[in-house]
Amino acid sequence: MSNKLFAVLVFFYCVNLVTAQNGVKVLSSSSEEIIIQFTPKFDFFEKDKAGFYEIKIPNSSLDNLKFGQPNIPSVSFILGVPQFGSNVKIINAHYTIVKGKIKKFIPWENLNETNPNQEYSDSVYNSYNNQNWIEKAAQGITRGVRVESYRIYPALFNPRANQIKKLKSLKLRISYNKGGSFRRKADKMLAGVLSNYSVAKNWGLK
């Protein structure tokens, strides 16, 4: 991803990160590791009239979903980092198990149509296999700072077993190798974008 494109991505998320809480909290941040706590705040997690669970989380996104996949939103956050090449480790994950299916993701333009791709979407739905609470979405340099964006999934779903893991809390360690050189303070415009700005402001490049 180009630096220019990533800069657009960063500021696209800026409004959500500044104006409302998304459940992500930075417990500590240093040039060697960042500890993250995530506690999802479900608007609701309940069955619709067709018997499918529908999940809604404040300030979440569906931008990475494909037509027909389980409609599981993700919560994004952005970190300033001392260098690229992070290692993400889950310290603990607390969740409950629910039996059932999750509603399919259907783009807005298809909501009022008879779906001609039902067979295709069934195949996509049944082959869904994300069992990771967190993933790195992108990395790049914006406003002179190395940044990484992450997605957290508040629910995991196994369509073959009809089993949903509903997240209660997640604690993460994102670690980095020692090193990295910094030349200046970061741009103050990143204060509302980077979840760990209070430390990352010291990691500006030349």
SENUSE-403561 format. One record per residue (C-alpha): residue number from 1; y, x, z; residue in one letter. Coordinates in nm, 4 decimals, padded with zeros to 6 digits. Example, Ala and Ser with C-alpha at 12.3 -4.5 7.8 and 13.67 -1.06 7.14 Angstrom:
# SENUSE-403561
(atom 1; (-00.4500; 01.2300; 00.7800); 'A'),
(atom 2; (-00.1060; 01.3670; 00.7140); 'S'),
This chain:
# SENUSE-403561
(atom 1; (00.0000; 00.0000; 00.0000); 'M'),
(atom 2; (00.3407; 00.1427; -00.0961); 'S'),
(atom 3; (00.6043; 00.2117; 00.1672); 'N'),
(atom 4; (00.8350; -00.0385; 00.0007); 'K'),
(atom 5; (00.5737; -00.3141; 00.0050); 'L'),
(atom 6; (00.4806; -00.2374; 00.3627); 'F'),
(atom 7; (00.8463; -00.2539; 00.4666); 'A'),
(atom 8; (00.8598; -00.6049; 00.3229); 'V'),
(atom 9; (00.5458; -00.6941; 00.5191); 'L'),
(atom 10; (00.6961; -00.5656; 00.8434); 'V'),
(atom 11; (01.0118; -00.7708; 00.8143); 'F'),
(atom 12; (00.8179; -01.0763; 00.6979); 'F'),
(atom 13; (00.6476; -01.0797; 01.0385); 'Y'),
(atom 14; (00.9699; -01.0014; 01.2235); 'C'),
(atom 15; (01.0792; -01.3600; 01.2819); 'V'),
(atom 16; (00.7506; -01.4634; 01.4424); 'N'),
(atom 17; (00.7370; -01.1586; 01.6654); 'L'),
(atom 18; (01.0953; -01.1922; 01.7858); 'V'),
(atom 19; (01.1291; -01.5657; 01.8371); 'T'),
(atom 20; (00.8023; -01.6527; 02.0125); 'A'),
(atom 21; (00.5145; -01.5143; 02.2149); 'Q'),
(atom 22; (00.1928; -01.4565; 02.0205); 'N'),
(atom 23; (-00.0273; -01.3636; 02.3168); 'G'),
(atom 24; (-00.0208; -00.9872; 02.2469); 'V'),
(atom 25; (00.0948; -00.7612; 02.5301); 'K'),
(atom 26; (00.1221; -00.3813; 02.5297); 'V'),
(atom 27; (-00.0040; -00.2626; 02.8677); 'L'),
(atom 28; (00.0689; 00.1054; 02.8016); 'S'),
(atom 29; (00.1706; 00.3241; 02.5097); 'S'),
(atom 30; (00.1722; 00.7012; 02.4634); 'S'),
(atom 31; (00.1265; 00.9504; 02.1811); 'S'),
(atom 32; (-00.2474; 00.9583; 02.2587); 'E'),
(atom 33; (-00.3391; 00.5938; 02.3159); 'E'),
(atom 34; (-00.2070; 00.2379; 02.3207); 'I'),
(atom 35; (-00.3655; -00.0290; 02.5414); 'I'),
(atom 36; (-00.3338; -00.3883; 02.4183); 'I'),
(atom 37; (-00.4122; -00.7139; 02.5999); 'Q'),
(atom 38; (-00.4464; -01.0335; 02.3971); 'F'),
(atom 39; (-00.4723; -01.3776; 02.5535); 'T'),
(atom 40; (-00.4782; -01.6507; 02.2872); 'P'),
(atom 41; (-00.2803; -01.9670; 02.3467); 'K'),
(atom 42; (-00.4635; -02.2420; 02.1605); 'F'),
(atom 43; (-00.2557; -02.5397; 02.0468); 'D'),
(atom 44; (-00.5923; -02.7111; 02.0174); 'F'),
(atom 45; (-00.9562; -02.6368; 01.9548); 'F'),
(atom 46; (-01.1304; -02.9635; 01.8910); 'E'),
(atom 47; (-01.3413; -03.1602; 01.6452); 'K'),
(atom 48; (-01.1807; -03.3615; 01.3696); 'D'),
(atom 49; (-01.3086; -03.6978; 01.2485); 'K'),
(atom 50; (-01.5644; -03.5289; 01.0225); 'A'),
(atom 51; (-01.7115; -03.3360; 01.3145); 'G'),
(atom 52; (-01.5655; -02.9933; 01.2275); 'F'),
(atom 53; (-01.3759; -02.7845; 01.4795); 'Y'),
(atom 54; (-01.0137; -02.7239; 01.3922); 'E'),
(atom 55; (-00.8350; -02.4240; 01.5426); 'I'),
(atom 56; (-00.4604; -02.3839; 01.5787); 'K'),
(atom 57; (-00.2839; -02.0918; 01.7462); 'I'),
(atom 58; (00.0956; -02.0545; 01.7793); 'P'),
(atom 59; (00.2435; -01.7901; 01.5465); 'N'),
(atom 60; (-00.0857; -01.7318; 01.3683); 'S'),
(atom 61; (-00.1477; -01.6770; 00.9984); 'S'),
(atom 62; (-00.3963; -01.7861; 00.7320); 'L'),
(atom 63; (-00.2669; -01.5486; 00.4650); 'D'),
(atom 64; (-00.5857; -01.3415; 00.4434); 'N'),
(atom 65; (-00.8267; -01.6341; 00.4012); 'L'),
(atom 66; (-01.0050; -01.7255; 00.0781); 'K'),
(atom 67; (-01.0657; -02.0754; -00.0482); 'F'),
(atom 68; (-01.3699; -02.2234; 00.1262); 'G'),
(atom 69; (-01.3909; -01.9776; 00.4154); 'Q'),
(atom 70; (-01.3960; -02.1041; 00.7753); 'P'),
(atom 71; (-01.0376; -02.1866; 00.8715); 'N'),
(atom 72; (-00.9930; -01.9230; 01.1415); 'I'),
(atom 73; (-00.6321; -01.8096; 01.1882); 'P'),
(atom 74; (-00.5412; -01.4542; 01.2812); 'S'),
(atom 75; (-00.2668; -01.3233; 01.5075); 'V'),
(atom 76; (-00.0821; -01.0187; 01.3768); 'S'),
(atom 77; (00.1055; -00.7461; 01.5577); 'F'),
(atom 78; (00.2689; -00.4221; 01.4471); 'I'),
(atom 79; (00.2733; -00.0885; 01.6276); 'L'),
(atom 80; (00.4747; 00.2243; 01.5815); 'G'),
(atom 81; (00.2212; 00.5076; 01.5842); 'V'),
(atom 82; (00.2448; 00.8842; 01.6384); 'P'),
(atom 83; (00.0165; 00.9492; 01.3415); 'Q'),
(atom 84; (-00.2327; 00.7745; 01.1156); 'F'),
(atom 85; (-00.6066; 00.7802; 01.1714); 'G'),
(atom 86; (-00.6430; 00.5536; 01.4730); 'S'),
(atom 87; (-00.9654; 00.4715; 01.6532); 'N'),
(atom 88; (-00.9915; 00.1167; 01.7913); 'V'),
(atom 89; (-01.2229; 00.0448; 02.0831); 'K'),
(atom 90; (-01.2740; -00.2862; 02.2604); 'I'),
(atom 91; (-01.2557; -00.2316; 02.6361); 'I'),
(atom 92; (-01.3658; -00.5860; 02.7115); 'N'),
(atom 93; (-01.3829; -00.9246; 02.5428); 'A'),
(atom 94; (-01.4258; -01.2495; 02.7337); 'H'),
(atom 95; (-01.5271; -01.5577; 02.5387); 'Y'),
(atom 96; (-01.7156; -01.8849; 02.5541); 'T'),
(atom 97; (-01.9812; -02.0001; 02.3071); 'I'),
(atom 98; (-01.9482; -02.3379; 02.1371); 'V'),
(atom 99; (-02.2043; -02.4978; 01.9065); 'K'),
(atom 100; (-02.0661; -02.6457; 01.5870); 'G'),
(atom 101; (-01.8915; -02.5725; 01.2574); 'K'),
(atom 102; (-01.5338; -02.4790; 01.1765); 'I'),
(atom 103; (-01.3276; -02.6649; 00.9206); 'K'),
(atom 104; (-01.3004; -02.5040; 00.5759); 'K'),
(atom 105; (-00.9831; -02.3398; 00.4571); 'F'),
(atom 106; (-00.8428; -02.5477; 00.1702); 'I'),
(atom 107; (-00.5076; -02.4339; 00.0217); 'P'),
(atom 108; (-00.2254; -02.6889; 00.0270); 'W'),
(atom 109; (-00.2370; -02.7358; -00.3494); 'E'),
(atom 110; (-00.5981; -02.8594; -00.3257); 'N'),
(atom 111; (-00.5624; -03.0957; -00.0299); 'L'),
(atom 112; (-00.4992; -03.4096; -00.2339); 'N'),
(atom 113; (-00.7482; -03.3366; -00.5116); 'E'),
(atom 114; (-01.1145; -03.4079; -00.5573); 'T'),
(atom 115; (-01.2415; -03.0555; -00.5041); 'N'),
(atom 116; (-01.4069; -02.9270; -00.8246); 'P'),
(atom 117; (-01.5105; -02.6066; -00.6459); 'N'),
(atom 118; (-01.7177; -02.7640; -00.3680); 'Q'),
(atom 119; (-02.0357; -02.5766; -00.4603); 'E'),
(atom 120; (-01.8454; -02.2481; -00.4765); 'Y'),
(atom 121; (-01.6699; -02.3121; -00.1457); 'S'),
(atom 122; (-02.0021; -02.3937; 00.0221); 'D'),
(atom 123; (-02.1336; -02.0574; -00.0914); 'S'),
(atom 124; (-01.8231; -01.8789; 00.0392); 'V'),
(atom 125; (-01.8419; -02.0691; 00.3664); 'Y'),
(atom 126; (-02.2101; -01.9975; 00.4309); 'N'),
(atom 127; (-02.1751; -01.6279; 00.3467); 'S'),
(atom 128; (-01.8855; -01.5754; 00.5895); 'Y'),
(atom 129; (-01.9772; -01.2874; 00.8174); 'N'),
(atom 130; (-01.6744; -01.1552; 01.0071); 'N'),
(atom 131; (-01.7908; -01.0608; 01.3574); 'Q'),
(atom 132; (-01.4964; -00.8362; 01.4462); 'N'),
(atom 133; (-01.2296; -00.9476; 01.6905); 'W'),
(atom 134; (-00.9771; -00.7047; 01.5413); 'I'),
(atom 135; (-00.9090; -00.5300; 01.2112); 'E'),
(atom 136; (-00.6411; -00.3013; 01.0774); 'K'),
(atom 137; (-00.4443; -00.4849; 00.8096); 'A'),
(atom 138; (-00.2194; -00.2112; 00.6724); 'A'),
(atom 139; (-00.0366; 00.1112; 00.7457); 'Q'),
(atom 140; (00.2676; 00.2852; 00.6071); 'G'),
(atom 141; (00.6122; 00.4201; 00.6868); 'I'),
(atom 142; (00.9115; 00.1935; 00.7348); 'T'),
(atom 143; (01.2599; 00.2820; 00.8529); 'R'),
(atom 144; (01.1341; 00.6356; 00.9083); 'G'),
(atom 145; (00.8496; 00.5471; 01.1465); 'V'),
(atom 146; (00.4721; 00.5415; 01.0930); 'R'),
(atom 147; (00.3532; 00.1866; 01.1511); 'V'),
(atom 148; (00.0198; 00.0055; 01.1559); 'E'),
(atom 149; (-00.0394; -00.3686; 01.1503); 'S'),
(atom 150; (-00.3444; -00.5361; 01.3020); 'Y'),
(atom 151; (-00.5057; -00.8782; 01.2935); 'R'),
(atom 152; (-00.6834; -01.0321; 01.5918); 'I'),
(atom 153; (-00.9175; -01.3270; 01.5424); 'Y'),
(atom 154; (-00.9238; -01.5734; 01.8346); 'P'),
(atom 155; (-01.2631; -01.7052; 01.7262); 'A'),
(atom 156; (-01.5742; -01.5648; 01.5574); 'L'),
(atom 157; (-01.8119; -01.7877; 01.3678); 'F'),
(atom 158; (-02.1728; -01.7573; 01.2532); 'N'),
(atom 159; (-02.2277; -02.0382; 00.9979); 'P'),
(atom 160; (-02.6048; -01.9886; 00.9893); 'R'),
(atom 161; (-02.6373; -02.0365; 01.3650); 'A'),
(atom 162; (-02.3549; -02.2940; 01.3928); 'N'),
(atom 163; (-02.2165; -02.0801; 01.6740); 'Q'),
(atom 164; (-01.8504; -02.0220; 01.7567); 'I'),
(atom 165; (-01.7271; -01.7567; 01.9978); 'K'),
(atom 166; (-01.3965; -01.8799; 02.1385); 'K'),
(atom 167; (-01.1929; -01.5899; 02.2736); 'L'),
(atom 168; (-01.0470; -01.6096; 02.6241); 'K'),
(atom 169; (-00.9064; -01.2560; 02.6474); 'S'),
(atom 170; (-00.9361; -00.9230; 02.4680); 'L'),
(atom 171; (-00.8430; -00.5735; 02.5868); 'K'),
(atom 172; (-00.8197; -00.2881; 02.3348); 'L'),
(atom 173; (-00.7672; 00.0859; 02.3282); 'R'),
(atom 174; (-00.6138; 00.2310; 02.0124); 'I'),
(atom 175; (-00.6363; 00.6080; 02.0338); 'S'),
(atom 176; (-00.4974; 00.8965; 01.8274); 'Y'),
(atom 177; (-00.5651; 01.2662; 01.7954); 'N'),
(atom 178; (-00.3111; 01.4947; 01.9573); 'K'),
(atom 179; (-00.0334; 01.6189; 01.7377); 'G'),
(atom 180; (00.2429; 01.4781; 01.5249); 'G'),
(atom 181; (00.6009; 01.5946; 01.4953); 'S'),
(atom 182; (00.9056; 01.3763; 01.5459); 'F'),
(atom 183; (01.2598; 01.4513; 01.4364); 'R'),
(atom 184; (01.4765; 01.1596; 01.5449); 'R'),
(atom 185; (01.5068; 00.8248; 01.7176); 'K'),
(atom 186; (01.3763; 00.5196; 01.5319); 'A'),
(atom 187; (01.6063; 00.2638; 01.3756); 'D'),
(atom 188; (01.7109; -00.0039; 01.6275); 'K'),
(atom 189; (01.6267; -00.2694; 01.3681); 'M'),
(atom 190; (01.2598; -00.2099; 01.4581); 'L'),
(atom 191; (01.3157; -00.3195; 01.8190); 'A'),
(atom 192; (01.2129; -00.6758; 01.7397); 'G'),
(atom 193; (00.9262; -00.5740; 01.5110); 'V'),
(atom 194; (00.7221; -00.3091; 01.6888); 'L'),
(atom 195; (00.5263; -00.4338; 01.9882); 'S'),
(atom 196; (00.5578; -00.0894; 02.1493); 'N'),
(atom 197; (00.9135; -00.0093; 02.0423); 'Y'),
(atom 198; (01.0162; 00.1243; 02.3858); 'S'),
(atom 199; (00.7912; 00.4278; 02.3231); 'V'),
(atom 200; (00.7648; 00.4291; 01.9432); 'A'),
(atom 201; (01.1436; 00.4603; 01.9140); 'K'),
(atom 202; (01.0907; 00.8301; 01.9889); 'N'),
(atom 203; (00.8526; 00.8787; 01.6946); 'W'),
(atom 204; (01.0994; 00.8794; 01.4073); 'G'),
(atom 205; (01.0325; 01.1162; 01.1179); 'L'),
(atom 206; (01.2930; 01.3321; 00.9502); 'K'),
